[in-house]
Amino acid sequence: MRSDTIKKGVERAPHRALLRALGCTPAEIDQPFVGIINSFSEIVPGHKHLQNVAQAVKAGVLRAGGTPFEVNTIAVCDGLAMNHRGMAYSLPSRELIADTVETIVEAHAFDALVFIPNCDKVIPGMLMAAVRLNLPSIFVSGGPMLAGNWPPGEEHAVDLSSVFNAVGQAATGGLSLQELADLEAAACPGCGSCAGMFTANTMNCLTEALGMALPGNGTIPAVDARRTQLAKETGSQVMRLLAQNIRPRDVITSHAIDNALAVDMALGGSTNSVLHLTALAHEAGLSFSLAEVNVISEKVPHLCRLSPAGEHHVEDLDRAGGISGVMKELQGLLHLDAQTVSAAPWRGVLPLAKVRNHRVIRPFSEPYSPKGGIAILFGNLAPQGAIVKQGAVAPEMMVHRGPARIFESEEAATQAIMARSIRPGDVVVIRYEGPRGGPGMREMLTPTSLLTGMALDGQVALITDGRFSGATRGAAIGHVSPEAARRGPIAALHEKDIVAIDIPHYQVNVEMDSQEIERRLAQLLPFVPRGESGYLRRYAETVSSASQGAVLERGGNS
């Protein structure tokens, strides 16, 4: 066993003395050591209950003959970090999480690992660590939050995105401050990852589709007893993976990435998922191109319309059959030979799946759309690609042409929207918010929510080299690459330049010839990083483009 490094031999007597100090018996020292990588935090609603999940995992490990040790890594709540300096740290935390997991696992010579994430950057950070370390590993998330109900007495489901959107309604007088306060009190009724198909739930569902978690991981509600049962099963299952020597790189292959993207398209998941899957593929040494996303989107139908694109929530998806049910509908398009942590390929797992509600999981033959919920756009404004959640775009905005309104930061755009200076037909452009320019590639949920709350999401487009929350809806095009800080064409835009968006044909262009773009870029002053220090400065100096997953590169920028 790998843990023999710290417990076998005469020279390891000091190590065994320290293990005894932890209360370990000789029998427990002799057993395989299983690291329980927890991201418990009292400031993150999705993570507040993860100590209970960890206790259940440890019970499963003990039952199967392992010795569990719970350790921790960090977690950022994107909702609490939104629209202030804190959001600059959200995406960069993904790399810190991967590095801290690597550090603690290598230092303590664990034999196998159980990862307990729940919210946005923790999941991909842990996945990146899993393939980097390549020890027998399995994931179990904390599960989604239940939706709230508002107003009282009505069966109208609400979630965190409802509150963000309501700010725009309150700003225009469409909602009173008391109504806003009542909604605020009802929207998030308890622990768990926010209830819609936002980034956290998208990534927990895709962890299941990748084959790295047992069925139910993405959808069983946080407060459901089945979540505890799943955690116990996960703890026991890691011991079987150790016995059979099934490792993350056996599971996370090119076929697994394709399967995850197919499920993502069917769900209409968060645009951030593509950024994270790109980073995961990079960490695993797999070839991956953004153009592949559109190839999959062309053939995978959009089967589920969950908040923010529709009225259903993740708890509804769970009752309807969960991710296994979605994959059952898609099985003709999936790589069924791909391995899973169930210790069987998908062809051995999916026969047990059922779809219980075809209103929530549409039949393959009756989709919301024949194309997937996410698209990658290219063109002279985004030569290396940009992304849009096309499943959440109003039909009238799928093709749009309008004047650019230029803002150099999220705050400037937010002020303009609140001042009602944005008009129907405009294309709001927020630049210098990319991985390097931000730094940290902040999410633009506040401006997009204001546009939605002001009923402008069907009339105004928003383009940025930053990111969007999974709760964003409307013609919101993000991850524009190259970013402005790298002298991408978005940096050449002037106020009132005409921008043309054609989502069905995967295009986003400025009506300007290449010579004029180059002339304008040549006239720009050198990019000066914003006055950051500490980790954000180091991050800005080494982060790659969003088109490459915004991973950290050795030897400087790529």
LINBEL-V829496 format. One record per backbone hydrogen bond with DSSP energy under -0.5 kcal/mol. NH is the residue of the N-H (numbers start at 1). CO is the residue of the C=O. E is the energy in kcal/mol with one decimal. If there is no record, write none. Layout:
# LINBEL-V829496
nh={NH NH}
co={CO CO}
e={E E}
This chain:
# LINBEL-V829496
nh={4 5 6 7 8 12 13 16 17 18 19 20 21 22 22 23 24 29 30 31 32 34 34 35 35 36 36 37 37 38 38 39 41 45 47 48 50 52 53 54 55 56 57 58 59 60 61 62 63 64 65 66 67 68 69 71 73 78 81 82 82 84 87 87 88 89 90 91 91 93 93 94 94 95 95 96 97 98 99 100 101 102 103 104 105 106 107 108 109 110 111 112 113 114 115 116 117 122 123 124 125 126 127 128 129 130 131 132 133 134 136 138 139 140 142 145 148 148 150 154 156 157 158 162 163 163 164 165 166 167 167 168 168 169 170 171 172 173 174 175 180 181 182 183 184 185 186 186 187 189 189 192 193 197 198 202 203 204 205 206 207 208 209 210 211 211 212 213 214 217 219 220 222 224 227 228 229 230 231 232 233 234 235 236 237 238 239 239 240 241 242 243 244 245 245 246 247 248 250 251 251 252 253 257 258 259 260 261 262 263 264 265 266 267 268 269 273 274 275 276 277 278 279 280 281 282 283 284 285 285 286 292 293 294 295 296 297 298 299 299 300 301 302 302 303 303 304 306 306 307 309 310 312 314 316 317 318 319 320 321 321 322 325 326 327 328 329 330 331 331 333 334 334 336 338 340 341 343 346 347 348 349 349 350 352 353 356 356 357 360 361 362 362 366 368 369 372 373 375 377 377 378 381 382 382 384 385 385 386 387 388 389 390 391 392 393 397 398 400 402 404 405 406 407 413 414 415 416 417 418 419 420 421 425 426 427 428 428 429 430 430 431 431 438 440 441 444 448 449 450 451 452 453 454 455 456 457 459 460 461 462 463 464 465 467 472 474 475 476 477 477 478 478 479 480 481 486 487 488 491 492 493 496 497 499 499 500 501 502 503 505 506 507 508 509 511 512 517 518 519 520 521 522 523 523 524 524 529 532 536 537 538 539 540 541 542 542 543 544 548 549 550 553 556}
co={1 2 3 4 4 9 10 12 13 14 15 16 17 18 19 20 19 25 26 27 65 32 67 33 112 34 69 35 114 36 71 116 47 43 44 44 47 49 49 50 51 52 53 54 55 56 57 58 59 60 62 61 32 66 34 36 38 76 77 78 79 81 81 84 85 86 87 87 440 89 90 90 91 91 92 92 93 94 95 96 97 98 99 100 101 102 103 104 105 105 33 33 136 35 138 37 115 119 119 120 121 122 123 124 125 126 127 128 129 130 111 113 212 115 117 193 158 187 156 151 154 155 148 159 159 160 160 161 162 163 164 164 165 165 166 167 168 170 169 169 176 177 178 179 180 181 182 183 183 146 187 45 143 307 196 198 199 200 201 202 203 204 205 206 207 208 207 207 139 214 216 216 144 221 224 224 225 226 227 228 229 230 231 232 233 234 235 236 236 237 238 239 240 241 242 241 245 135 247 247 248 248 251 253 254 255 256 257 258 259 260 261 262 263 264 264 270 271 271 272 273 274 275 276 277 278 279 280 281 282 281 289 290 290 291 292 293 294 295 296 296 299 369 371 266 301 266 267 304 312 306 306 305 195 313 313 314 315 316 317 318 317 321 322 323 324 325 326 327 328 330 330 331 334 335 344 211 340 338 336 345 345 346 346 349 350 320 354 320 357 357 303 360 363 302 302 297 265 388 375 386 506 508 379 508 481 382 481 377 478 375 476 388 373 389 390 394 395 501 499 497 427 404 429 409 410 411 412 413 414 415 417 416 459 423 403 426 461 405 428 463 407 429 434 435 434 467 444 445 446 447 448 449 450 452 451 451 456 456 426 475 428 477 430 442 469 392 457 474 462 475 387 476 466 464 385 483 484 483 488 489 490 404 494 402 497 509 400 507 398 502 503 502 378 500 498 510 513 514 515 516 517 518 519 520 520 521 527 530 533 533 534 535 536 537 538 539 539 551 545 546 545 542 553}
e={-1.5 -1.7 -1.9 -1.2 -2.2 -1.4 -1.7 -2.5 -2.2 -1.8 -2.1 -2.5 -1.6 -0.8 -0.7 -1.8 -1.8 -2.3 -1.7 -0.9 -0.5 -0.5 -2.6 -0.6 -2.7 -0.5 -3.0 -0.9 -2.7 -1.2 -3.1 -1.0 -0.7 -0.6 -2.1 -1.2 -1.8 -1.2 -1.2 -2.5 -2.1 -1.8 -2.4 -2.8 -1.8 -1.9 -2.3 -2.7 -2.2 -1.4 -1.3 -2.5 -2.9 -0.6 -2.5 -2.6 -1.9 -0.8 -2.0 -0.9 -0.5 -0.9 -1.0 -1.9 -1.6 -1.8 -1.1 -0.6 -0.6 -1.3 -0.7 -0.6 -1.8 -0.6 -0.7 -1.4 -2.7 -2.0 -2.3 -3.0 -2.4 -2.2 -2.4 -2.5 -2.3 -2.5 -2.1 -1.0 -0.9 -1.0 -2.9 -1.3 -2.6 -2.7 -2.7 -3.0 -0.5 -0.8 -1.5 -0.8 -1.9 -2.5 -2.4 -2.7 -1.8 -2.5 -2.1 -1.8 -2.7 -2.7 -0.5 -1.3 -2.1 -2.4 -1.1 -3.7 -2.7 -0.6 -2.1 -1.9 -1.3 -0.7 -2.3 -0.8 -1.0 -0.6 -1.9 -2.6 -1.8 -1.2 -0.7 -0.8 -0.6 -1.3 -2.9 -2.1 -1.2 -0.9 -2.4 -0.9 -2.4 -2.1 -2.4 -2.4 -2.6 -1.7 -1.0 -0.8 -2.0 -0.5 -0.5 -1.8 -2.0 -3.1 -2.0 -2.5 -2.8 -2.3 -2.4 -2.5 -2.0 -1.2 -2.0 -2.6 -0.6 -0.9 -2.0 -0.5 -0.6 -1.9 -0.7 -2.2 -2.8 -1.4 -1.8 -0.7 -2.0 -2.7 -2.0 -2.1 -2.4 -2.5 -2.1 -1.9 -2.6 -1.8 -0.6 -0.8 -0.9 -2.3 -2.1 -2.2 -2.3 -0.6 -0.7 -2.2 -0.6 -0.6 -2.0 -0.9 -0.8 -3.8 -1.5 -2.3 -2.2 -2.3 -2.5 -2.5 -2.3 -2.3 -2.5 -2.4 -2.0 -2.3 -1.7 -1.8 -1.3 -1.1 -0.9 -2.2 -2.9 -2.3 -1.8 -2.5 -2.6 -2.1 -2.4 -2.2 -0.5 -1.1 -3.0 -1.6 -1.4 -0.7 -1.3 -2.1 -2.5 -2.1 -0.7 -0.9 -1.8 -0.6 -2.5 -0.7 -1.0 -0.8 -2.5 -0.6 -0.5 -3.2 -2.1 -0.6 -1.0 -2.4 -0.8 -1.8 -2.4 -2.0 -1.7 -0.7 -1.1 -3.0 -1.6 -1.8 -2.7 -1.9 -1.7 -1.4 -0.7 -0.7 -3.3 -0.6 -0.7 -1.2 -1.4 -0.5 -2.6 -1.6 -1.6 -2.3 -1.9 -0.7 -0.9 -2.9 -1.5 -2.0 -2.9 -0.6 -1.0 -0.8 -2.3 -2.3 -0.7 -1.9 -2.6 -0.9 -1.8 -1.9 -2.3 -0.5 -2.5 -2.5 -1.4 -0.9 -0.6 -2.2 -1.6 -0.6 -1.5 -2.8 -2.2 -0.6 -1.6 -2.2 -2.2 -1.4 -2.3 -1.3 -2.4 -2.2 -2.8 -2.7 -0.5 -2.4 -1.6 -2.7 -2.3 -1.8 -2.4 -2.6 -1.8 -1.5 -2.4 -2.4 -2.3 -2.6 -0.5 -2.7 -3.2 -0.5 -2.6 -2.3 -0.6 -2.5 -2.2 -1.6 -1.8 -1.7 -2.6 -2.3 -2.1 -2.1 -3.2 -1.9 -1.9 -3.4 -0.8 -2.3 -2.4 -1.8 -2.5 -3.2 -2.3 -1.2 -2.8 -1.8 -2.6 -0.8 -2.4 -3.3 -0.7 -2.5 -0.6 -2.9 -1.9 -1.9 -1.2 -2.0 -2.1 -2.3 -1.9 -0.8 -3.0 -2.1 -2.9 -0.5 -3.3 -3.6 -2.8 -2.7 -0.6 -1.8 -2.5 -2.1 -2.7 -2.9 -2.3 -1.9 -2.6 -2.4 -2.5 -2.5 -2.3 -1.0 -0.6 -0.6 -1.1 -0.6 -3.3 -0.8 -0.5 -1.8 -3.0 -2.6 -1.7 -0.9 -1.0 -1.8 -2.5 -1.4 -2.0 -2.4 -3.1 -1.0}
